[in-house]
């Protein structure tokens, strides 16, 4: 989707690769740096055709939600992903990922405790580990 920043996983010469794309137009899908940090990007493909994309991305400390879009593209040409169709299924492949849940307690709640550093939990989400299962070519797009 034009204006989005994407993590794309696909097979290239038989091996799984994950690349970053800053998609500025529909006419050209060119690999590029994203406006947010990503690392430890990996992908694997199952014998059933499903692909899994793994990685970490850094979000602003104040971020409460992310918008995501996922797509299944038609394939790869010369090592680059081809543009997906604009049918109803593609245009409806959107979702909102809530990073912070706001609760209104019915009774006083205890003071927040800092979590064990090894637990993966804390008072604020500053890093998000991502794993998605999508059939075919995976497009994971995050709007900031």
C-alpha positions as CSV (number, residue, x, y, z in Angstrom):
1,X,0.0,0.0,0.0
2,X,1.5,3.3,-1.0
3,X,2.8,5.3,2.0
4,X,3.4,2.3,4.1
5,X,6.5,0.8,5.5
6,X,6.8,-3.0,5.1
7,X,8.6,-6.1,6.2
8,X,8.3,-8.6,3.4
9,X,9.2,-12.3,3.6
10,X,9.5,-14.4,0.5
11,X,11.5,-17.2,-1.1
12,X,14.3,-16.0,-3.3
13,X,16.3,-18.7,-5.2
14,X,14.8,-21.3,-2.8
15,X,15.8,-19.5,0.5
16,X,13.6,-17.5,2.7
17,X,14.5,-13.8,3.0
18,X,13.1,-10.8,4.9
19,X,13.6,-7.3,3.5
20,X,12.3,-3.9,4.4
21,X,10.5,-1.7,1.9
22,X,9.4,2.0,2.2
23,X,6.6,1.9,-0.3
24,X,6.2,5.4,-1.8
25,X,4.1,4.5,-4.9
26,X,2.3,1.7,-6.5
27,X,4.4,1.8,-9.6
28,X,7.7,0.8,-7.9
29,X,8.4,-1.5,-5.0
30,X,11.9,-0.8,-4.0
31,X,13.8,-2.1,-0.9
32,X,14.6,0.7,1.5
33,X,15.2,1.7,5.1
34,X,12.2,2.2,7.4
35,X,11.6,5.1,9.8
36,X,11.7,2.8,12.8
37,X,14.4,0.3,13.8
38,X,13.9,-3.4,13.0
39,X,16.3,-6.3,13.8
40,X,16.6,-10.1,14.1
41,X,14.4,-10.6,11.0
42,X,13.8,-14.2,9.9
43,X,11.3,-16.2,8.1
44,X,10.5,-19.8,7.5
45,X,8.2,-21.7,5.2
46,X,6.3,-24.8,6.0
47,X,5.5,-27.7,3.6
48,X,1.9,-26.5,3.6
49,X,2.9,-23.2,1.9
50,X,2.5,-21.1,5.1
51,X,5.2,-18.6,5.9
52,X,6.1,-17.2,9.3
53,X,7.9,-13.9,9.8
54,X,9.8,-13.2,13.0
55,X,11.5,-10.1,14.1
56,X,11.6,-7.2,16.5
57,X,10.7,-3.6,15.9
58,X,11.1,-0.5,18.0
59,X,8.1,1.7,18.6
60,X,7.9,5.1,20.2
61,X,7.6,4.9,24.0
62,X,4.3,6.8,23.8
63,X,2.8,4.6,21.1
64,X,-0.5,3.0,22.2
65,X,-1.4,1.3,18.9
66,X,-0.1,0.4,15.5
67,X,-2.0,0.0,12.3
68,X,-1.1,-3.1,10.3
69,X,-1.9,-4.3,6.8
70,X,-1.0,-7.7,5.4
71,X,-1.1,-8.9,1.8
72,X,-0.5,-11.9,-0.3
73,X,1.3,-10.9,-3.4
74,X,1.4,-12.6,-6.8
75,X,5.0,-13.5,-6.6
76,X,8.6,-12.4,-7.1
77,X,10.1,-11.0,-10.4
78,X,13.9,-10.5,-10.7
79,X,14.3,-10.7,-6.9
80,X,11.6,-8.1,-6.2
81,X,8.0,-8.5,-5.0
82,X,5.3,-7.8,-7.5
83,X,2.3,-5.5,-6.8
84,X,-0.7,-7.1,-5.2
85,X,-4.2,-6.8,-6.6
86,X,-6.7,-4.2,-5.4
87,X,-9.7,-6.4,-4.8
88,X,-11.9,-6.4,-1.8
89,X,-9.9,-9.0,0.2
90,X,-6.7,-7.0,-0.3
91,X,-8.3,-3.7,0.6
92,X,-9.9,-5.2,3.7
93,X,-6.6,-6.7,5.1
94,X,-6.1,-4.2,7.9
95,X,-6.1,-4.3,11.6
96,X,-5.2,-2.3,14.7
97,X,-2.7,-3.7,17.2
98,X,-3.3,-2.3,20.7
99,X,0.0,-2.0,22.7
100,X,-1.5,-0.5,25.8
101,X,-4.8,-1.5,27.4
102,X,-6.6,1.2,29.4
103,X,-8.7,-0.2,32.3
104,X,-11.0,1.6,34.6
105,X,-10.8,-0.3,37.9
106,X,-13.9,-0.8,39.9
107,X,-11.8,-0.8,43.1
108,X,-8.4,0.6,43.9
109,X,-5.6,-1.2,42.2
110,X,-2.2,-1.9,43.6
111,X,0.7,0.3,42.8
112,X,2.6,-0.7,39.6
113,X,5.5,-3.0,40.1
114,X,8.6,-3.1,37.8
115,X,8.7,-6.5,36.3
116,X,11.6,-8.9,36.4
117,X,14.0,-7.9,33.6
118,X,13.9,-11.5,32.3
119,X,10.1,-11.8,32.2
120,X,9.5,-9.7,29.0
121,X,6.9,-7.6,30.7
122,X,7.1,-4.1,32.0
123,X,5.1,-1.0,32.6
124,X,5.4,0.2,29.0
125,X,5.9,-1.6,25.7
126,X,9.0,-0.3,24.0
127,X,9.8,-3.3,21.8
128,X,7.5,-5.6,20.0
129,X,8.4,-9.1,18.8
130,X,6.4,-10.1,15.8
131,X,5.4,-13.5,14.5
132,X,2.6,-13.8,11.9
133,X,1.3,-16.8,10.0
134,X,0.0,-15.9,6.5
135,X,-0.5,-18.1,3.4
136,X,1.9,-17.2,0.6
137,X,3.9,-14.0,0.4
138,X,3.7,-12.0,3.6
139,X,3.4,-8.2,3.7
140,X,3.4,-6.8,7.2
141,X,2.9,-3.1,7.0
142,X,3.1,-0.7,10.0
143,X,1.8,2.9,9.8
144,X,3.2,5.3,12.5
